Amino acid sequence: MNTLKTVYIATIITGLFTGLFLSSSASAQDISGTWHGKLTVPTGSLTIVFHINQAAQGTYVTTLDSPDQGANGIKTQATSFSDSILTIQIPVIHASYKGKLKSDKTITGTFTQGMPIPLNLEKGEVVIEEIRFILWKIQILLHGKLYDSGSFYPVHMYISLDQLHNKRPPYIQICLYI
C-alpha cells in the first residue's frame, strides 16, 4: 500500500513538472525574424513586412516596411508577444497589427489603419516580384539679352535636370552661351 502511494505521488509530481515545463516552453516561442504578408485594398494589394528582433529582457523591437510604397524602416512603438498573440503598435502611421501564431511560420491576424483588414503573415524574406525604375528628364532652354556697358549680347541658357530613379542621384547641368 505504501508503494502505491509513493507511485501515485511521484506521478502527480511528474505531471506537475511536465505541465510547468510545457507551459514555459510554449510561452518561450521566439517570433524574431522577418514576417511578410499582403494587404488587400480597393486599389490592389500592398506588401507589409515586419522585422522583429528580440531585445534584452525578452522585449521586442520591430520595424515596418511597405516595399510597394517605397517605405522602409518605419519605427513601431511597442511589440508584445504573449499566449501566442502578437501585437504591434505603429502610431507614426496610426496603425496596429494583432495576430495569433498558428505555426512556426504563420501568423493569422488583422492590420488596422482606420479600418481592420485581414493580414496573414509568413516567416521569411520577401521576394519583390516587380522591379520599377523611372527615367525622368527636364530640359529648359531660355533665350534673352545680356546688357553690358551700353551693349546687348544674345544669351542662351540651357538647364537640364536628369535622374535615373534608384540608380544615381539627380544631376543638374547649366550652360550659358554668350
Secondary structure, DSSP 8 states (H G I E B T S, - for coil): -HHHHHHHHHHHHHHHHHHHHHHHHHHT----EEEEEEEEETTEEEEEEEEEEE-GGG-EEEEEEEGGGTEEEEE-SEEEEETTEEEEEEGGGTEEEEEEEEETTEEEEEEESSSEEEEEEEES----------EEEEEEEEEEEEEETTEEEEEEEEEEEEEETTTS--EEEEEEE-
